[in-house]
Amino acid sequence: MKKLIVPMITIFVFILIVVVVVFSLSNIKKMTTLHEGNMEQVVIPIVLGQFQDSDCGMVIDSLLYASEIVAPNGKTWFFHDHGGMVRWIEDKPFKKKAKIWVYAKDIEGWIDGREAWYSQTDITPMEYGFGAYQKKQKNFINFETMTVKMLRGENMSNPQIRQKLLEKKD
């Protein structure tokens, strides 16, 4: 009888541990990385702390440099740094047809990313430096120029470029 009790207790404890692990995992919030069915190509409200950047995988915890890409098929991806968004979309076949939304700091709202003006020296999550604005200001660049600079590595994450941009800012 004693020989049966030890294995039964071991099995019971093992089953109990499995049940506890399963229940604890079910309480973890799922991160949103992709939203499907956005055929209207509108902004999907980002819930801070529950959405994940599609380029680097980090949690989106601020809207200040957030952007969204909506493909023609309604799939929407989310980003916490405009530079990462540019890098992510570069090799996508739908890049010219995609709707790009960026959070504009000056109006604290969403605007068309292709019509926004971009600063080059903001302190952004991935240190690329591109902040989106609705109104043009001194040293701001358009979307096409920002894209070229990002892809060439001419952004604040490059120490030599950073120094030149900061000198130009003064």
C-alpha positions as semicolon CSV with decimal commas, in nm:
position;residue;x (nm);y (nm);z (nm)
1;M;0,000;0,000;0,000
2;K;0,285;0,238;0,087
3;K;0,442;0,177;-0,253
4;L;0,124;0,300;-0,422
5;I;0,076;0,615;-0,213
6;V;0,408;0,783;-0,305
7;P;0,358;0,751;-0,685
8;M;-0,007;0,862;-0,652
9;I;0,094;1,169;-0,450
10;T;0,366;1,247;-0,705
11;I;0,117;1,223;-0,992
12;F;-0,135;1,434;-0,801
13;V;0,126;1,706;-0,731
14;F;0,236;1,701;-1,097
15;I;-0,125;1,741;-1,217
16;L;-0,180;2,020;-0,966
17;I;0,129;2,206;-1,091
18;V;0,013;2,171;-1,453
19;V;-0,333;2,305;-1,363
20;V;-0,184;2,603;-1,176
21;V;0,047;2,687;-1,468
22;V;-0,239;2,666;-1,722
23;F;-0,462;2,892;-1,513
24;S;-0,185;3,145;-1,452
25;L;-0,106;3,163;-1,825
26;S;-0,470;3,223;-1,907
27;N;-0,461;3,538;-1,694
28;I;-0,174;3,690;-1,895
29;K;-0,297;3,958;-2,134
30;K;-0,247;3,881;-2,499
31;M;-0,060;4,152;-2,683
32;T;-0,210;4,291;-3,001
33;T;0,039;4,288;-3,286
34;L;-0,198;4,270;-3,582
35;H;-0,556;4,379;-3,637
36;E;-0,746;4,232;-3,930
37;G;-1,059;4,351;-4,108
38;N;-0,982;4,725;-4,116
39;M;-1,120;4,768;-4,467
40;E;-1,207;5,135;-4,399
41;Q;-0,835;5,192;-4,329
42;V;-0,906;5,398;-4,018
43;V;-0,690;5,440;-3,709
44;I;-0,729;5,151;-3,464
45;P;-0,719;5,288;-3,107
46;I;-0,398;5,166;-2,944
47;V;-0,441;5,049;-2,585
48;L;-0,115;5,140;-2,412
49;G;0,057;4,840;-2,260
50;Q;-0,150;4,595;-2,466
51;F;-0,019;4,661;-2,817
52;Q;0,318;4,550;-2,946
53;D;0,547;4,711;-3,204
54;S;0,547;4,508;-3,527
55;D;0,910;4,595;-3,603
56;C;1,097;4,545;-3,276
57;G;0,839;4,367;-3,058
58;M;0,847;4,618;-2,773
59;V;0,530;4,711;-2,588
60;I;0,373;5,039;-2,700
61;D;0,350;5,250;-2,384
62;S;0,315;5,597;-2,538
63;L;0,138;5,743;-2,840
64;L;0,390;6,027;-2,892
65;Y;0,577;5,845;-3,171
66;A;0,317;5,580;-3,257
67;S;0,222;5,492;-3,611
68;E;0,002;5,240;-3,788
69;I;0,018;5,082;-4,131
70;V;-0,301;4,956;-4,293
71;A;-0,262;4,730;-4,595
72;P;-0,523;4,732;-4,873
73;N;-0,656;4,400;-4,737
74;G;-0,740;4,563;-4,401
75;K;-0,451;4,423;-4,197
76;T;-0,315;4,683;-3,954
77;W;0,028;4,681;-3,790
78;F;0,141;4,901;-3,500
79;F;0,468;5,082;-3,423
80;H;0,608;5,291;-3,140
81;D;0,875;5,469;-3,345
82;H;0,824;5,614;-3,693
83;G;1,172;5,505;-3,797
84;G;1,092;5,142;-3,722
85;M;0,770;5,175;-3,921
86;V;0,966;5,299;-4,224
87;R;1,216;5,016;-4,193
88;W;0,938;4,757;-4,156
89;I;0,733;4,864;-4,461
90;E;1,029;4,906;-4,696
91;D;1,020;4,553;-4,841
92;K;0,643;4,502;-4,833
93;P;0,476;4,469;-5,175
94;F;0,190;4,697;-5,063
95;K;0,410;4,982;-4,933
96;K;0,289;5,238;-5,190
97;K;-0,079;5,144;-5,146
98;A;-0,077;5,123;-4,765
99;K;-0,244;5,385;-4,551
100;I;0,002;5,524;-4,298
101;W;-0,121;5,691;-3,982
102;V;0,111;5,879;-3,745
103;Y;0,042;6,044;-3,414
104;A;0,112;6,416;-3,456
105;K;0,265;6,568;-3,145
106;D;0,154;6,925;-3,217
107;I;-0,217;6,842;-3,241
108;E;-0,211;6,530;-3,022
109;G;-0,401;6,332;-3,282
110;W;-0,365;6,103;-3,582
111;I;-0,286;6,232;-3,932
112;D;-0,186;6,086;-4,268
113;G;0,180;5,988;-4,233
114;R;0,261;6,078;-4,593
115;E;0,141;6,435;-4,533
116;A;0,310;6,485;-4,196
117;W;0,623;6,687;-4,128
118;Y;0,901;6,520;-3,932
119;S;1,147;6,657;-3,684
120;Q;1,485;6,489;-3,685
121;T;1,598;6,541;-3,326
122;D;1,318;6,415;-3,101
123;I;1,404;6,162;-2,833
124;T;1,213;5,861;-2,969
125;P;1,182;5,507;-2,827
126;M;1,435;5,356;-3,071
127;E;1,643;5,677;-3,089
128;Y;1,578;5,741;-3,460
129;G;1,468;6,098;-3,379
130;F;1,172;6,140;-3,614
131;G;0,871;6,303;-3,450
132;A;0,557;6,363;-3,660
133;Y;0,382;6,701;-3,674
134;Q;0,096;6,845;-3,874
135;K;0,253;7,190;-3,911
136;K;0,592;7,245;-4,073
137;Q;0,862;7,404;-3,861
138;K;1,226;7,497;-3,918
139;N;1,442;7,196;-4,015
140;F;1,140;6,964;-4,051
141;I;1,135;6,724;-4,345
142;N;0,859;6,554;-4,542
143;F;0,776;6,182;-4,542
144;E;0,983;6,096;-4,850
145;T;1,294;6,267;-4,711
146;M;1,244;6,107;-4,371
147;T;1,214;5,765;-4,537
148;V;1,539;5,813;-4,731
149;K;1,725;5,937;-4,424
150;M;1,597;5,648;-4,214
151;L;1,696;5,384;-4,467
152;R;2,040;5,539;-4,519
153;G;2,103;5,544;-4,143
154;E;2,101;5,925;-4,135
155;N;1,917;5,949;-3,805
156;M;1,981;6,009;-3,438
157;S;2,083;5,647;-3,377
158;N;2,400;5,715;-3,579
159;P;2,645;5,905;-3,350
160;Q;2,802;6,113;-3,632
161;I;2,463;6,213;-3,774
162;R;2,332;6,280;-3,423
163;Q;2,612;6,528;-3,359
164;K;2,552;6,707;-3,692
165;L;2,174;6,724;-3,634
166;L;2,215;6,862;-3,284
167;E;2,465;7,124;-3,405
168;K;2,225;7,225;-3,684
169;K;1,940;7,252;-3,431
170;D;2,119;7,522;-3,227
